[in-house]
Amino acid sequence: MYSAITNNIRISVFPEYDVKNSFPAENRFVFRYNITIKNLGNDAVKLHKRRWLIYDLGFGFTEVNGDGVIGLTPTLEPGEEFNYFSNVILRSGVGNMQGSYLFENLLTKETFQSDIPKFNLVSEVLCN
């Protein structure tokens, strides 16, 4: 597991290789990543945007930006957690991801960024 705290938001990531949906012979390596976001601050916050930087060995970087996560823009009260999972497909079977979320403090209306820690993606096929 990978974890980081930025601006009173703890983001934890647990990546895993998805054997059932991967097809190495077709250069399709699927990874599932489980994310837990916890509000460690004293004010309610709302997640508005995400930014991902995905690195696929031999194929370079891809940047992904969008609203919310999995179609949601969750609000987290102090001490509250939000969990979700998503997937990414790599062509090489080796890479990493990192990024950030843009939050709004619902009391002060200020926006701030929290970092998603860099995490490695290595397919089981290539670990042998």
C-alpha positions in Angstrom: 0.0 0.0 0.0 1.1 3.6 -0.7 -0.1 6.5 1.3 0.5 10.3 1.5 -1.0 13.2 3.5 -1.3 16.6 1.9 -3.4 19.5 3.3 -5.0 17.3 5.9 -6.1 14.7 3.3 -4.7 11.2 3.5 -4.8 9.3 0.3 -4.0 5.6 0.4 -3.6 3.4 -2.7 -3.6 -0.4 -3.0 -2.8 -1.5 -6.6 -3.2 -5.0 -7.9 -2.7 -6.8 -11.2 -6.0 -8.1 -12.7 -5.0 -11.5 -14.1 -8.5 -12.3 -15.3 -8.9 -9.3 -17.6 -5.3 -9.1 -18.8 -4.1 -10.5 -22.1 -0.3 -10.3 -22.2 -0.1 -11.7 -25.7 -2.1 -8.7 -26.9 -0.1 -6.2 -24.8 -3.1 -5.6 -22.5 -2.1 -5.5 -18.8 -5.0 -4.5 -16.5 -4.4 -3.1 -13.0 -7.0 -2.3 -10.4 -6.3 0.3 -7.8 -8.3 0.8 -4.6 -8.2 4.3 -3.2 -9.1 5.5 0.3 -9.4 9.3 0.9 -9.7 10.4 4.5 -10.4 14.0 5.7 -8.0 14.6 8.6 -9.0 18.2 8.9 -11.6 20.1 10.9 -13.8 21.3 8.0 -15.9 19.5 5.5 -14.3 19.2 2.0 -15.6 18.4 -1.5 -13.5 16.6 -4.1 -14.0 18.4 -7.5 -11.3 17.2 -9.9 -8.7 14.6 -10.5 -5.4 14.6 -12.4 -3.4 11.4 -13.2 0.0 11.0 -14.7 0.3 7.4 -15.9 3.7 6.0 -17.0 3.8 2.9 -19.3 7.4 1.6 -19.7 8.4 2.0 -23.4 5.3 4.0 -24.2 5.7 7.1 -22.1 3.4 9.3 -20.1 -0.3 9.9 -20.4 -2.1 12.6 -18.5 -5.8 12.2 -17.5 -7.9 15.1 -16.1 -11.5 15.1 -15.2 -14.3 15.9 -12.8 -14.6 13.9 -9.6 -13.9 10.2 -9.3 -16.0 7.4 -10.8 -18.7 9.9 -11.7 -18.9 11.3 -8.2 -17.8 14.5 -6.4 -17.9 13.3 -2.8 -18.1 15.5 0.3 -16.1 14.3 3.3 -16.9 15.5 6.8 -14.0 15.7 9.3 -12.7 12.2 10.0 -14.8 10.7 7.2 -13.4 8.3 4.5 -14.4 7.7 0.9 -13.4 4.5 -0.9 -13.5 3.6 -4.5 -11.7 1.5 -7.1 -10.8 2.0 -10.7 -8.7 0.4 -13.5 -5.9 1.3 -15.8 -4.5 -0.6 -18.8 -0.8 -0.6 -19.7 0.6 -2.0 -22.9 4.0 -2.9 -21.4 2.9 -4.5 -18.1 5.3 -2.2 -16.1 4.7 1.4 -15.1 3.4 3.7 -12.4 0.8 6.3 -11.6 0.6 9.4 -9.5 -1.6 12.4 -9.4 -3.7 14.8 -7.4 -7.2 15.7 -6.4 -8.6 19.3 -6.2 -10.7 19.9 -3.2 -12.8 22.7 -1.9 -13.0 23.6 1.8 -16.8 24.0 2.3 -16.4 26.5 5.2 -13.8 28.8 3.7 -14.6 28.1 0.0 -10.9 27.9 -0.7 -9.6 25.2 -3.1 -6.5 23.1 -2.5 -4.7 20.2 -4.0 -3.9 16.9 -2.3 -1.3 14.5 -3.8 -2.0 10.9 -4.8 1.3 9.1 -4.0 3.2 7.5 -6.8 2.6 3.8 -7.0 4.1 1.0 -9.1 2.3 -1.2 -11.5 4.1 -4.5 -12.3 2.3 -7.4 -13.9 2.7 -10.9 -12.3 3.6 -12.3 -15.7 6.8 -10.2 -15.8 7.8 -11.0 -12.2 8.8 -14.6 -12.9 
